[in-house]
Amino acid sequence: MATAKAKRPNIIVIDDEELTQELIRHMLRELEIGEIAIFSSCSKALSRIKKDGEHFDLIISDWEVPGLNGLDFLKEFRKIQKETPFLMVTGNASKELVVNAMKAGVTAFIAKPFTANSLLQKVTKLTGAKMLEKK
């Protein structure tokens, strides 16, 4: 009898800074991750989600993105996928931001600058992904 392979989580990353996008992509490669879709704006990510109707297992979004910001994206995203974990990245975690994001359905926060270890711990906790064994 064949056993089903565990599904690898698909993740959306939203950040307008290319360096941050690449750092997060590199860090996530340490995990057993499926697709990592990277967007420079929340509106592009939202368009993809609405167009494809694809389910993602985690959203990692910067708070301060030009145009539609992370909080507004979170509010729109929650209308489509209510249960998907949402990790908000911010360099400015004011009390007001945290309260508003919690009301909108954020799952967790991570403050910039963050370490690879802190990001991987949050992603592992939120998705159940496992670290790849180093050889």
Phi, psi and omega per residue, in radians:
M1 nan 2.183 -3.109
A2 -1.383 2.496 3.097
T3 -1.731 2.506 -3.132
A4 -1.277 2.404 3.078
K5 -1.343 2.462 3.107
A6 -1.139 2.411 3.130
K7 -1.250 2.339 3.100
R8 -1.508 2.333 -3.063
P9 -1.180 2.476 3.037
N10 -1.757 2.376 -3.010
I11 -2.241 2.432 2.961
I12 -1.815 2.332 3.058
V13 -2.074 2.247 3.126
I14 -2.160 2.049 3.061
D15 -2.752 2.412 -3.107
D16 -1.469 -0.132 3.134
E17 -1.710 2.092 -3.100
E18 -1.029 -0.692 -3.136
L19 -1.076 -0.769 3.117
T20 -1.130 -0.701 3.093
Q21 -0.995 -0.851 -3.102
E22 -1.186 -0.657 3.094
L23 -1.098 -0.781 3.138
I24 -1.140 -0.753 3.104
R25 -1.016 -0.802 -3.140
H26 -1.085 -0.770 3.132
M27 -1.107 -0.715 -3.098
L28 -1.208 -0.375 3.097
R29 -1.132 -0.257 3.087
E30 -1.302 -0.195 -3.109
L31 -1.908 2.794 3.038
E32 -1.382 1.474 -3.048
I33 -1.949 2.548 3.037
G34 -1.402 -2.115 -3.135
E35 -1.373 2.419 2.992
I36 -2.019 1.842 -3.140
A37 -1.709 2.116 -3.081
I38 -1.919 2.333 -3.139
F39 -2.251 2.552 3.111
S40 -1.586 -0.146 3.101
S41 -2.523 2.650 3.111
C42 -1.173 -0.621 -3.111
S43 -1.140 -0.650 3.091
K44 -1.146 -0.727 3.116
A45 -1.120 -0.760 -3.137
L46 -1.107 -0.708 3.099
S47 -1.052 -0.755 3.134
R48 -1.107 -0.789 -3.123
I49 -1.085 -0.787 -3.130
K50 -1.186 -0.717 -3.089
K51 -1.188 -0.869 -3.033
D52 -1.506 -0.402 -3.084
G53 1.123 0.303 -3.092
E54 -1.291 2.484 3.085
H55 -1.562 2.324 3.034
F56 -1.976 2.611 -3.060
D57 -1.613 -0.235 3.114
L58 -2.821 2.445 2.999
I59 -2.002 2.242 3.017
I60 -2.035 1.964 -3.061
S61 -2.266 2.355 2.998
D62 -1.211 2.535 3.113
W63 -1.231 -0.818 -3.038
E64 -1.748 1.612 3.107
V65 -2.159 2.365 3.132
P66 -1.013 2.584 -3.114
G67 1.418 -2.284 3.091
L68 -1.140 2.008 -3.087
N69 -1.446 3.069 -3.075
G70 -1.045 -0.678 -3.141
L71 -1.196 -0.774 3.121
D72 -1.137 -0.664 3.070
F73 -1.088 -0.772 3.120
L74 -0.992 -0.792 3.140
K75 -1.058 -0.778 3.117
E76 -1.189 -0.714 -3.127
F77 -1.104 -0.682 -3.127
R78 -1.135 -0.378 3.054
K79 -1.236 -0.408 -3.079
I80 -1.741 -0.863 -3.122
Q81 -2.255 1.852 -3.057
K82 -1.429 -0.480 -3.000
E83 -1.734 -0.230 -3.074
T84 -1.134 2.234 3.087
P85 -1.028 2.482 -3.093
F86 -2.280 2.006 -3.138
L87 -1.803 2.007 -3.131
M88 -1.624 2.237 3.107
V89 -1.781 2.267 -3.127
T90 -2.624 2.560 3.009
G91 -1.790 0.061 -3.046
N92 -2.462 1.228 -3.055
A93 -1.502 1.304 3.077
S94 -1.293 2.806 3.117
K95 -1.045 -0.715 -3.141
E96 -1.086 -0.763 3.110
L97 -1.040 -0.843 -3.107
V98 -1.065 -0.801 -3.135
V99 -1.084 -0.825 -3.135
N100 -1.108 -0.720 3.132
A101 -1.183 -0.664 3.101
M102 -1.108 -0.730 3.106
K103 -1.096 -0.591 -3.105
A104 -1.433 -0.198 3.061
G105 1.866 0.392 3.068
V106 -1.139 2.565 -3.132
T107 -1.651 -0.711 -3.091
A108 -2.738 2.861 3.085
F109 -2.130 2.692 2.931
I110 -2.459 2.310 -3.067
A111 -1.627 2.431 3.016
K112 -1.438 2.500 -0.128
P113 -1.372 2.537 3.124
F114 -2.077 2.774 3.109
T115 -1.619 2.820 3.067
A116 -1.013 -0.749 -3.109
N117 -1.078 -0.757 -3.126
S118 -1.173 -0.686 3.092
L119 -1.126 -0.821 -3.104
L120 -1.119 -0.635 3.083
Q121 -1.101 -0.773 3.133
K122 -1.121 -0.810 -3.111
V123 -1.113 -0.738 3.116
T124 -1.059 -0.782 3.138
K125 -1.117 -0.717 -3.065
L126 -1.362 -0.458 -3.058
T127 -2.020 -0.316 -3.046
G128 1.390 0.152 3.114
A129 -1.128 2.763 -3.134
K130 -2.054 2.616 3.083
M131 -1.179 2.462 3.024
L132 -1.301 2.439 -3.140
E133 -1.313 2.306 3.093
K134 -1.430 2.433 -3.131
K135 -1.773 nan nan
